[in-house]
Amino acid sequence: MRVIAESDRREVIASTGAIARDGGPVTIDGGSAKVLARVPEGTPLVIGTTSGRVTIEGRVGAVSVVTASGRISVADAASVDARSASGRIEVGHADGGCRVVATSGRVDIGHCGGADAMSESGRIVVSDAHGPVRANCTSGRIQLTMAGAHDVEAETVSGRVEVSFPDGLRPLVVNSPAEVPGERAGHDCVVVARSGAGRVVVSGR
C-alpha cells in the first residue's frame, strides 16, 4: 500500500477504483493486493491491510494504520495511530501525538507533539518530542530526545534507557510513579525510567 499526498490534487483516486470517504477520513482496504492511492494534501486516512508494506508520502491529516504483517512508514501527518503485528514503524513528522504499537519491530519517531510507543521486541527511538512521552518494550533499547520540559515514562525489561533534555532543564528522575512527590519544587519535569537489565541515563545536551 502506497499513499501519495499532492498539494494540487482535489479528489482521491486509487488503483482499486473504490474509495469510501463520505466527507470524513478516507478508508482504503486493499487486502493482499498492491494499492496506490493519490490524495489531496491534508487528507485524513484510515488504512487496513493483512500484509505488505504501508508507505505514506507527503503531508496528510490524522492517520490510522493497522497491518498484520508489514512495515509502516509515515512521512508527515497531523497525528499518527499505527499498529503492526510484525514490522518496523517509522514516523518522520507529526504535529500532534503518535500512538505506535509494534509487536515485533523497531519504532522510529522523529518530530512529534508527544508519543506513546510500545514494542515487544525492538528498539524505540523518539528523536524530537514536543510533548509527554511514554515508551515501553520487552526487549530493546529506548532512546528519547526531548525538545522541552515534558514528562517521560520509559520501561524496558532488557535494554538501556537513554533520555536527553536541552541544557538547563532539571528533570526529577525516579524509578516508579509512587516516588513522584506532590510538589516538584526545583524540577521542570519528571522522568520515570526503569530497566530490568540495563542502565538508565538521563542527560542534557
Residue pairs with C-beta under 8 A, 6 or more apart in sequence:
1 28
1 30
1 34
1 35
1 37
1 47
1 49
1 52
1 53
1 54
1 55
2 34
2 35
2 36
2 37
2 54
2 55
2 56
2 57
3 28
3 36
3 37
3 38
3 39
3 45
3 47
3 54
3 55
3 56
3 57
3 60
4 36
4 37
4 38
4 39
4 57
4 58
5 38
5 39
5 40
5 41
5 42
5 43
5 56
5 57
5 58
5 59
5 60
6 38
6 39
6 40
6 41
6 58
7 40
7 41
7 58
7 59
9 38
9 39
9 40
9 41
10 40
11 40
12 19
12 21
12 26
12 37
12 38
12 39
12 40
12 43
13 19
13 37
13 38
14 28
14 35
14 36
14 37
14 38
15 34
15 35
15 36
15 37
16 28
16 30
16 33
16 35
19 26
19 27
19 28
19 37
20 26
20 27
21 27
24 44
25 44
25 45
25 46
25 61
25 62
25 64
26 37
26 39
26 43
26 44
26 45
26 46
27 46
27 47
27 48
28 35
28 37
28 45
28 46
28 47
28 48
29 47
29 48
29 49
30 49
30 52
31 49
31 50
32 49
32 50
32 51
32 52
34 52
39 45
39 60
41 58
41 59
41 60
42 59
42 60
42 61
42 78
43 60
43 61
44 60
44 61
44 62
44 63
44 78
45 56
45 60
45 61
45 62
45 63
45 64
45 65
46 64
47 54
47 56
47 63
47 64
47 65
47 66
47 67
48 65
48 66
48 67
49 66
49 67
49 68
49 70
50 67
50 68
50 69
51 67
51 68
51 69
51 70
52 67
52 69
52 70
53 70
53 71
53 72
53 73
53 87
54 65
54 67
54 70
54 71
54 72
54 73
55 73
56 63
56 65
56 73
56 74
56 75
56 77
57 75
58 75
58 76
59 75
59 76
59 77
60 74
60 76
60 77
60 78
61 77
61 78
62 77
62 78
62 79
62 80
62 81
62 96
63 74
63 77
63 78
63 79
63 80
63 81
63 82
64 81
64 82
65 72
65 74
65 80
65 81
65 82
65 83
65 84
66 82
66 83
66 84
67 83
67 84
67 85
67 87
68 84
68 85
68 86
69 84
69 85
69 86
69 87
70 84
70 86
70 87
71 84
71 87
71 88
71 89
71 90
71 105
72 82
72 84
72 87
72 88
72 89
72 90
73 89
73 90
74 80
74 82
74 90
74 91
74 92
74 94
75 92
75 93
76 92
76 93
76 94
77 91
77 93
77 94
77 95
78 94
78 95
78 96
79 94
79 95
79 96
79 97
79 98
79 113
80 91
80 94
80 97
80 98
80 99
80 100
80 112
81 98
81 99
81 100
82 89
82 91
82 98
82 99
82 100
82 101
83 100
83 101
83 102
84 101
84 102
84 103
84 105
85 103
85 104
86 103
86 104
86 105
87 102
87 104
87 105
88 102
88 105
88 106
88 107
88 108
88 122
89 100
89 102
89 105
89 106
89 107
89 108
90 108
90 109
91 98
91 100
91 108
91 109
91 110
91 112
92 110
92 111
93 110
93 111
93 112
94 109
94 111
94 112
94 113
95 113
96 112
96 113
96 114
97 112
97 113
97 114
97 115
97 116
97 131
98 109
98 112
98 113
98 114
98 115
98 116
98 117
99 115
99 116
99 117
100 107
100 109
100 115
100 116
100 117
100 118
101 117
101 118
101 119
102 118
102 119
102 120
102 122
103 119
103 120
103 121
104 119
104 120
104 121
104 122
105 119
105 121
105 122
106 119
106 122
106 123
106 124
106 125
106 140
107 117
107 118
107 119
107 122
107 123
107 124
107 125
108 125
108 127
109 115
109 117
109 125
109 126
109 127
109 129
110 127
110 128
111 127
111 128
111 130
112 126
112 128
112 129
112 130
112 131
113 130
113 131
114 129
114 130
114 131
114 132
114 133
114 150
115 126
115 129
115 131
115 133
115 134
115 135
116 133
116 134
117 124
117 126
117 133
117 134
117 135
117 136
118 124
118 135
118 136
118 137
119 137
119 138
119 140
120 137
120 138
120 139
121 137
121 138
121 139
121 140
122 137
122 139
122 140
123 137
123 140
123 141
123 142
123 143
123 159
124 135
124 137
124 140
124 141
124 142
124 143
124 144
125 143
125 144
126 133
126 135
126 143
126 144
126 145
127 143
127 145
128 145
128 147
129 144
129 145
129 146
129 147
129 150
130 147
130 148
130 150
131 150
132 150
132 151
132 152
133 144
133 146
133 150
133 151
133 152
133 153
133 154
134 152
134 153
134 154
135 142
135 144
135 152
135 153
135 154
135 155
136 154
136 155
136 156
137 155
137 156
137 157
137 159
138 156
138 157
138 158
139 156
139 157
139 158
139 159
140 156
140 158
140 159
141 156
141 159
141 160
141 161
141 162
141 198
142 154
142 155
142 156
142 159
142 160
142 161
142 162
143 162
144 152
144 154
144 162
144 163
144 164
145 164
145 205
146 152
146 163
146 164
146 165
146 166
146 189
147 166
148 165
148 166
148 169
149 165
149 169
149 171
149 188
149 189
150 189
151 189
151 190
151 191
151 192
152 163
152 171
152 189
152 190
152 191
152 192
152 193
153 177
153 191
153 192
153 193
154 161
154 163
154 191
154 192
154 193
154 194
155 161
155 193
155 194
155 195
156 194
156 195
156 196
156 198
157 195
157 196
157 197
158 195
158 196
158 197
158 198
159 195
159 197
159 198
160 195
160 198
160 199
160 200
160 201
161 193
161 194
161 195
161 198
161 199
161 200
161 201
162 201
162 202
162 203
163 171
163 191
163 193
163 201
163 202
163 203
164 202
164 203
164 204
164 205
165 171
165 189
165 202
165 203
165 204
165 205
166 204
166 205
167 204
167 205
168 204
169 188
169 189
169 204
170 186
170 187
170 188
171 187
171 188
171 189
171 190
171 191
171 202
172 180
172 181
172 184
172 187
172 189
172 190
172 191
173 191
173 193
173 200
173 202
174 180
174 190
174 191
174 192
174 193
175 192
175 193
175 194
176 192
176 194
177 192
179 192
180 190
180 192
184 190
191 202
193 200
193 202
194 200
